[in-house]
């Protein structure tokens, strides 16, 4: 699946099993989890997606970006 590379803004490839993100333009090669974290830390409007990885967040906050480092 094609996605936007977080480093060079070109087209990157997300593996069909969501295991890895690779960009031929800038040689990006990271796991999908690392990609999500990278985007969340570098694109302010996506910072809330870290909560998707914290399990059930009902009645709780997902914490701050600093807590996820």
N, C-alpha and C positions, 0 to 999 in steps of 0.2 A: 504494500500500500504506500502511496506517495504522501509524504508529509513535508512541512516546511522545516528546513534545517535551522536549529536555534543559533548556530554560529555564523553561517554565511547567508542565510535566507534563501538558498537555492532549494531544489527538490531533493529530499532525502528519502530513503526507503525504510519503511517499518516492516520487519519480518511478519509473515502471516500469523505466526504464533505469538506475536507481541514480545519476543525475546530480545530483539536488538534493533537499534537504529543506526543506519550507515549512510554517509554522504560521500559520494565520489568526488565532489567539488573541493571539499576541504579536509577529506580523510577522517571525518568524524566517525567514531565507532564506539558506541556505548550501549549499555543495557537500557531497556525501556524505563525501568525504575530510575536510573541515573538521568535519563532524558526528562522525565517528569519533574524530577528535583531541579535539574538545570533550568528548565523553562519556568518553574515556579519561582526560583530565586532571581531570574533575570528579566522576567516579564511581569510587572506588578499586577496586571489584571488577571493573571492566572494563579496568584499566590494562594488562593483558597483551595486549589485542587489537591494540596497536600493532605487535606482532611479525608480524601478518598482512600488513603492508604493507612489510616489510623483505626480501621475497624468501625464499629458502631460508634457514632458520635452523638447519638440522641442524648440531649441534655448536657453535652460537654462541648468544649471548644477544641479545635485541632491544634491549638498552641501557636506559637510564633515561628517564623522561619528560623530563628536562632536555635530554637529547641529541636529542630529537625536536622541540624548539622551533625 
